[in-house]
Amino acid sequence: SEAPSFYKGTFELNTLKNTYLDISGWGMGEVWVNNKYVGSYWEEEKQRSILISSENLVQGKNEVVVFEMKNNQQKTMKLSETPIFK
């Protein structure tokens, strides 16, 4: 689908610490983790990750919601311990 879309997923954490959401391959959108807004992204920017503060995370299951406006057909994101750039 070419239309803007919402995506929802979960990830598990045992230890709470600042982490980064790798948004490589995604077009343009916004991200919420555990119902808290954590940032936006655009494929034209050199940064390819969004910082998720440990304050926005919980031990166990965390929920991520993405509003993707360009729909590059990307369906997955990964966590990273360090920021990611082009």
Residue frames relative to the residue before (quaternion, step in Angstrom):
aa qw qx qy qz dx dy dz
S 1.0000 0.0000 0.0000 0.0000 0.00 0.00 0.00
E 0.3800 -0.7307 0.5271 0.2095 3.57 -1.01 0.83
A 0.5564 0.6398 -0.3805 0.3691 3.58 1.22 -0.36
P 0.5886 -0.5361 0.4517 0.4028 3.59 -1.18 0.48
S 0.0633 -0.8229 0.5641 -0.0236 3.57 -1.00 0.85
F 0.3522 -0.6756 0.6003 0.2431 3.52 -1.33 0.45
Y 0.0871 -0.7615 0.6405 0.0476 3.56 -1.14 0.75
K 0.0894 -0.7932 0.6011 0.0395 3.56 -1.04 0.75
G 0.0945 0.7852 -0.6069 0.0791 3.54 -1.05 0.83
T 0.3036 -0.7370 0.5701 0.1991 3.54 -1.31 0.03
F 0.0458 -0.7582 0.6470 0.0664 3.51 -1.35 0.32
E 0.3692 -0.7355 0.5354 0.1899 3.55 -1.16 0.69
L 0.0527 -0.7812 0.6216 0.0247 3.56 -1.09 0.78
N 0.2804 -0.7431 0.5840 0.1680 3.54 -1.07 0.80
T 0.7773 0.2326 -0.0975 0.5764 3.57 1.13 -0.76
L 0.3159 -0.7510 0.5497 0.1844 3.57 -0.89 0.92
K 0.2798 0.7139 -0.6047 0.2152 3.55 -0.72 1.15
N 0.6420 -0.4940 0.3933 0.4349 3.56 -1.22 0.40
T 0.0242 0.7880 -0.6136 0.0438 3.56 -0.98 0.86
Y 0.3563 -0.7265 0.5496 0.2080 3.56 -1.28 0.28
L 0.3045 -0.7172 0.5988 0.1854 3.52 -1.12 0.76
D 0.3078 -0.7591 0.5527 0.1538 3.58 -0.61 1.20
I 0.0866 -0.8244 0.5594 0.0043 3.58 -0.48 1.23
S 0.2275 0.7932 -0.5282 0.2002 3.60 1.18 0.51
G 0.7962 0.2942 -0.2296 0.4762 3.56 -0.94 0.92
W 0.6073 0.5258 -0.3620 0.4730 3.59 1.23 -0.26
G 0.5138 -0.6968 0.4251 0.2642 3.59 -1.12 0.64
M 0.7217 -0.3067 0.2797 0.5539 3.55 0.29 -1.29
G 0.3309 0.7624 -0.5068 0.2291 3.56 -0.78 0.95
E 0.4302 -0.6631 0.5537 0.2618 3.49 -1.40 -0.29
V 0.2064 -0.7989 0.5613 0.0641 3.56 -1.16 0.72
W 0.0914 -0.7530 0.6504 0.0394 3.53 -1.15 0.86
V 0.0887 -0.7609 0.6398 0.0619 3.57 -1.09 0.74
N 0.8374 -0.0449 -0.0301 0.5439 3.55 -0.76 1.11
N 0.6907 -0.5171 0.2425 0.4435 3.55 0.96 1.05
K 0.6094 0.5039 -0.3736 0.4849 3.61 1.20 0.43
Y 0.4526 -0.6834 0.5039 0.2725 3.56 -0.89 0.96
V 0.1055 -0.8255 0.5528 0.0412 3.61 -0.75 1.03
G 0.7870 -0.3207 0.1691 0.4992 3.62 1.14 -0.19
S 0.3709 -0.6919 0.5734 0.2345 3.48 -1.43 0.03
Y 0.1574 -0.7780 0.6014 0.0905 3.55 -1.29 0.30
W 0.0455 -0.7565 0.6518 0.0267 3.51 -1.33 0.46
E 0.5164 -0.6928 0.4103 0.2916 3.57 -0.74 1.03
E 0.6172 0.5590 -0.3457 0.4325 3.62 1.18 -0.40
E 0.6021 0.5495 -0.3659 0.4490 3.61 1.20 -0.33
K 0.5270 -0.6571 0.4303 0.3247 3.58 -1.12 0.55
Q 0.6170 0.5276 -0.3644 0.4562 3.60 1.15 -0.42
R 0.1634 -0.8045 0.5698 0.0389 3.56 -0.90 1.02
S 0.7175 0.3676 -0.2570 0.5330 3.58 1.16 0.50
I 0.2577 -0.7319 0.6114 0.1551 3.52 -1.30 0.48
L 0.4166 -0.7010 0.5235 0.2472 3.57 -0.87 0.98
I 0.0929 -0.7420 0.6610 0.0625 3.54 -1.03 0.89
S 0.3365 -0.7628 0.5236 0.1755 3.55 -0.42 1.26
S 0.5843 -0.5926 0.4246 0.3566 3.57 -1.08 0.72
E 0.5773 0.5984 -0.3677 0.4166 3.61 1.18 -0.52
N 0.7022 0.4506 -0.2558 0.4883 3.60 1.20 -0.53
L 0.6504 0.5158 -0.3014 0.4691 3.59 1.30 0.01
V 0.1860 -0.7515 0.6192 0.1310 3.55 -1.29 0.41
Q 0.5278 -0.5774 0.4933 0.3804 3.56 -1.21 0.44
G 0.7227 0.3570 -0.3005 0.5098 3.55 -0.93 0.91
K 0.8260 -0.2600 0.1938 0.4611 3.54 -1.13 -0.76
N 0.0862 -0.7699 0.6322 0.0083 3.55 -0.92 1.07
E 0.2768 -0.7672 0.5581 0.1527 3.57 -1.06 0.76
V 0.1051 -0.7698 0.6271 0.0562 3.57 -1.02 0.85
V 0.0836 -0.7645 0.6385 0.0292 3.55 -1.04 0.92
V 0.0986 -0.7940 0.5998 0.0111 3.55 -0.88 1.02
F 0.1486 -0.7338 0.6542 0.1071 3.55 -1.04 0.86
E 0.0945 -0.8107 0.5777 -0.0097 3.57 -0.32 1.32
M 0.2393 -0.8168 0.5151 0.1008 3.57 -0.62 1.16
K 0.7311 0.4249 -0.2481 0.4726 3.63 1.07 -0.61
N 0.2042 -0.8267 0.4942 0.1747 3.56 1.21 -0.54
N 0.0470 0.8193 -0.5610 0.1084 3.56 0.32 1.35
Q 0.5413 -0.6454 0.3720 0.3900 3.59 1.29 0.35
Q 0.4236 0.6794 -0.4825 0.3552 3.60 1.21 0.37
K 0.1311 -0.8273 0.5442 0.0475 3.59 -0.93 0.84
T 0.7689 0.3167 -0.1851 0.5237 3.63 1.18 -0.26
M 0.1297 -0.7337 0.6602 0.0951 3.52 -1.36 0.47
K 0.2374 -0.7554 0.5927 0.1473 3.56 -1.23 0.49
L 0.4199 -0.6520 0.5578 0.2958 3.54 -1.30 0.32
S 0.0901 -0.7804 0.6178 0.0354 3.55 -1.19 0.64
E 0.4493 -0.6845 0.5018 0.2789 3.58 -1.11 0.63
T 0.7603 0.2719 -0.1517 0.5701 3.59 1.25 -0.38
P 0.5856 -0.5699 0.4230 0.3915 3.61 -1.16 0.44
I 0.2651 -0.7569 0.5824 0.1327 3.56 -1.19 0.63
F 0.0685 -0.7897 0.6096 0.0053 3.56 -0.97 0.95
K 0.6434 -0.5059 0.4062 0.4064 3.58 -1.29 0.40
